[in-house]
């Protein structure tokens, strides 16, 4: 530590205290700001017979300037100045050019680049005000602002006033005035106007009591014309899960209601065919007819307009038709299946074959027209060490066909290429033989 300096002592009056430093605390100790090292403030607390642990905080420089202080609005009769362009951590002091009323309050700490500054008196029409910002590297003064009386326009009511919201939005307001809100001829809310547009809570609003609200604004003892609006019921959006609902199925259904403007979930009763079946957010059972219009669902909530839900429905997905799946593969590295032509035959009582359908491909599916006895054959094109060859079912499979009975259930017929050589090592025949059958 290069040096230290005792600033003084104070008596604590609360568990949390804001203690101002003497204005000239560093005036006679310029060495505290010179040379290397950190500047810290050290605090020690002591009572009659006890002593608390010491603590210190490092003094940090203010951040770089974020802009030039500027007065956004400061109308006559207002006790508030709206400003922006402030440097957080600095101090700002409003100053008037009126010799008799220059005092507009002491320095105020800047906590946001845009801030409302409260004043100890009302501003006067025609006076000029500036903001003097102070702080290490943050000394700036705002442009001069002329205080003027703002014409009092009627208060604008923004959008419908919804009873369940217990609040309303207003515009065309004069900062520094007061907004008076009446319901049924009785003033229920009176608030300071701190912005040209405001949303104000009105706890007594009810949409089912035929209410009307009336609003006026007051500035410097003058009042605007009255503006009125009828309190309306809220509107809701409805949704359901699952979605879509499958026709002809018994479905556990949940209906959810949300406020159309705020998006907040709201609780109410769900009606089906005029009868209550559940509350929103609860599950109830529903069967949508296989044909025709789905049943109509209505949700009713106090202070909201009734809403009707149109169910999203879908037809059930039909299972794929049962078929005969036939394919051919080769497990031999020197025999490659290039393609195949398959023929499906109907087999009569005498064993005769009648062609039903032919398909190309190494992997095909047939759907026989009726139950009964059928046969399948394949001519398979393969590449072998001897070039392009044709592989057929071997004779042992009953005249190069494979017979089977079709009962309407899925049938899998898989075949594998076998290498059969009748003359030495030169392949002359590559027949297809049954590998396995699963049903």
MOUR-V436115 format. One line per field, one symbol per residue. ss: DSSP state (~ for helix, > for strand, _ for the rest). phi: phi as a letter, one per 40 degrees, with the letter a starting at -180 (. if undefined). psi: psi as a letter, one per 40 degrees, with the letter a starting at -180 (. if undefined). A space follows every 50 residues. Layout:
ss: ???
phi: ???
psi: ???
This chain:
ss: _____________________________~~~~______>>>>__>____ >___>>>>___________>>>>______>>>>>______>>>>>>____ __>____>>_____>>>>_________>>>>>>>_____>>___>>____ _____>>>__>>~~~_>>>>>______>>>>>>__>>>>>>>_____>>> >__________>>>>>>>>__>>___>>>>>>_>_>>>>>>___>>___> >>>>>>>>>_____>>__>>>>__>>>>>___>>>>>_________>>>> ___>__>>>___>>_________>>>>>>______>>>>>>>>>>>>___ __>>>>>>>>__>>>>_____>>>>>>>>>>>>>__>>>>>>>_~~~___ _>>>>>____>>>>>>>__>__>__>__>__>>>>>>>_
phi: .caaacchabccbacbbbbccddbcbccbcccbbgchbbbbbbbbabcba acccaabccbccccdcicdaccaacdgcbbbcbagcbcgcbbbcbbcccc bccbgccbccbacbacbcbcaccbdgcbbbbbcbidgbcabcccbccbcc dccdccccgcccdccfaabbbgcbcgcbbbbbbggbcbaabccbacbabb cbdccacbbfcbbbbabbbfgbbcccbbaccbccbbbbaabcaccccgbc bcbbbbbbccccgccbbabbbbggbcbabdgbcacabcdcbgccccbbbb bdgbcdbbbcccbacccccdccabbbabbbccccbbcciabbbbbcbccc gcbbcbababhcabbbbdcacicbabbabbcbbbdchcbbbbccdccgfg bbcabbbgbdbbbbbbcbcbbcbgcccbabccbccabbb
psi: hdiihhdaiihheidhihhiiidfdedegdedeiiiiihihhhhhhadei hiiiiihhhiiiiiheahihhdigiieifhhhiaeihhdaihhhhiehde fdhfiahhhheidhihhiieiiiiheihiihhhiihefhihiihhhhihh ihiihhhhiihhdedfiiiiafihheaihhhihfehhdhhihheiehihh hgdehheeefihihiiihhfeiiiiihiihhiiiiiiiiiiihihhieih hhihhhhihdddeiiihaihhhfehheiiheihiihhhidiaiiihhhhh hheihiihhhhhiiiihhiiiiihhhihihehdehhhdiihihhihhade eihhhdiiiiiehihigidiiahiiiihhhhihieeahihhiiidefgff ihiihheeihhhhhiihihhhegbehhehgihihdihi.
